[in-house]
Amino acid sequence: MHYYSHKDKNLKSNFNEALLASLAGDGGLWMPSVTPAFKESELIELAAMNFSDCAASLSNHFVTNQIDKQTLVDICADAYNFDLPIKTIFGDRQSPYVISNCQDYILELFHGPTLAFKDFAARFMGRCASKLLSVSSEKKIILVATSGDTGGAIGDAFLDQKNITVIILFPKNGVSNVQEQQLCTIGSSNSNIYAVKVDGTFDDCQGLVKEAFSNKSMNKKFSLMSANSINVGRVIPQSFYYLWSSLQVKTSNPNLPIVYSIPSGNLGNLTGGLLAKKMGAPIDYFVVGNNLNDPFVRYLKSGNYNPLPSISTLSNAMDIGRPNNFPRILELYSGDYDKITNVCHGFSFSDDETEKHIKKIFREFGYVMCPHTAVGHLAMNAFKMKYKFDFTGVTVATAHPSKFTENVDRILGQATEMPISLKSIFKKKKIYKTISPEISELETILLNCVS
Ligand SMILES: *Cc1c(COP(=O)(O)O)cnc(C)c1O
């Protein structure tokens, strides 16, 4: 088992290098050379495990011998110390979208410390990276661009980890109040986490990160590492909850096909799902929900991939014009458009449609969806309406609605309850620096961190 660059199969590395270097030397994305394909009997064993043990078993196939099995069990138990509920929000009442026998589940991935699904990847990745760095006593600066949730999850996962400094770049006016409060209160004034507000868009933040990484001298001088989903260490743990949850769902509804709907931006979450399917997760189709930044949905419809500059929407964590995992998806299916469209379906929605859906689901079922989850659920419903067959549907809920409280409360016309963990961050003072989207300004920040 090794990792190879998607641009050149002969460029190889192990998990350690792939995680810490983030990108291959030719700028390619690291891909696992083999995906374990589990036999029926192994899947039965995995289904019977609790989530963190299942995650440890799966990760053992990707991490190979750099981190031993027992360490992985400990890492996963420590990382995944929160709930992973598979809910049906409709109680006894029939979902209005039930065509005939479709179950409508919500997989809530937002019960981690920063209340977004990114905790699953960040907490695993953070623990693996600090384990590996503690052996080599190498130092790393993690440079991360965030459209809202990544920065918080990475900052939380790496807080006080030795040998690591984290610099989080977030767009001015591009993240919600709660997200900004979270990002700017993770560390204290002398911690290893720095928040930097960029006077620009998320694309500008991502552009700065790319520029720093592709500048060989800067990359070397500061020993940079990426925690965005270009890093394969982010994508692998995102396969764990697809495999585990689909096995649970299959056990309760053995005779129906299973469809997962994923609200998507950079397509890292979808890539995790597709990896799980390769491993044997009983998922028949994936539905991708996009907001009006919908290059992947347009690709599925037409076969043409035309990334565009991002525009700002209600589901800000998905305001991605050029999804950085698109090449991985092509690679998983050898670039075969027909194979991709046999598995993936996509629909996109405006803010207006998203708002209406949040209202409707709250009015009818008393369940509050965050704007991202609402896009995913709309996409699931669109898939049902289009294909009209019986299946078990699982919509992936990517964030807690309270992270977007200013919009959700406005849409519902009432204040929703905020979890205690969020209330407490509002007592802390925000600490951040502001820069314009210039590489020289980022370099000054980096220089301050190493000095
Ligand atoms: C990051 C994020 C997404 C998009 O996930 P990708 O892996 O980038 O496709 C969706 N919803 C929320 C709440 C997010 O934070």
The ligand as a MOL file (V3000), in Angstrom:
LIG
                    3D

  0  0  0     0  0            999 V3000
M  V30 BEGIN CTAB
M  V30 COUNTS 15 15 0 0 0
M  V30 BEGIN ATOM
M  V30 1 C -17.2460 22.0050 4.1870 0
M  V30 2 C -18.7160 21.9250 4.2500 0
M  V30 3 C -19.4660 21.3890 3.1890 0
M  V30 4 C -18.8330 20.9540 1.8910 0
M  V30 5 O -18.0160 19.8130 2.0280 0
M  V30 6 P -16.9700 19.4510 0.8650 0
M  V30 7 O -16.2200 18.2900 1.3780 0
M  V30 8 O -16.1150 20.6630 0.6780 0
M  V30 9 O -17.7590 19.1430 -0.3550 0
M  V30 10 C -20.8450 21.2620 3.3410 0
M  V30 11 N -21.4530 21.6820 4.4570 0
M  V30 12 C -20.7820 22.2200 5.4900 0
M  V30 13 C -21.5270 22.6660 6.6760 0
M  V30 14 C -19.3850 22.3600 5.4280 0
M  V30 15 O -18.7280 22.8750 6.4530 0
M  V30 END ATOM
M  V30 BEGIN BOND
M  V30 1 1 1 2
M  V30 2 1 2 3
M  V30 3 2 2 14
M  V30 4 1 3 4
M  V30 5 2 3 10
M  V30 6 1 4 5
M  V30 7 1 5 6
M  V30 8 2 6 7
M  V30 9 1 6 8
M  V30 10 1 6 9
M  V30 11 1 10 11
M  V30 12 2 11 12
M  V30 13 1 12 13
M  V30 14 1 12 14
M  V30 15 1 14 15
M  V30 END BOND
M  V30 END CTAB
M  END
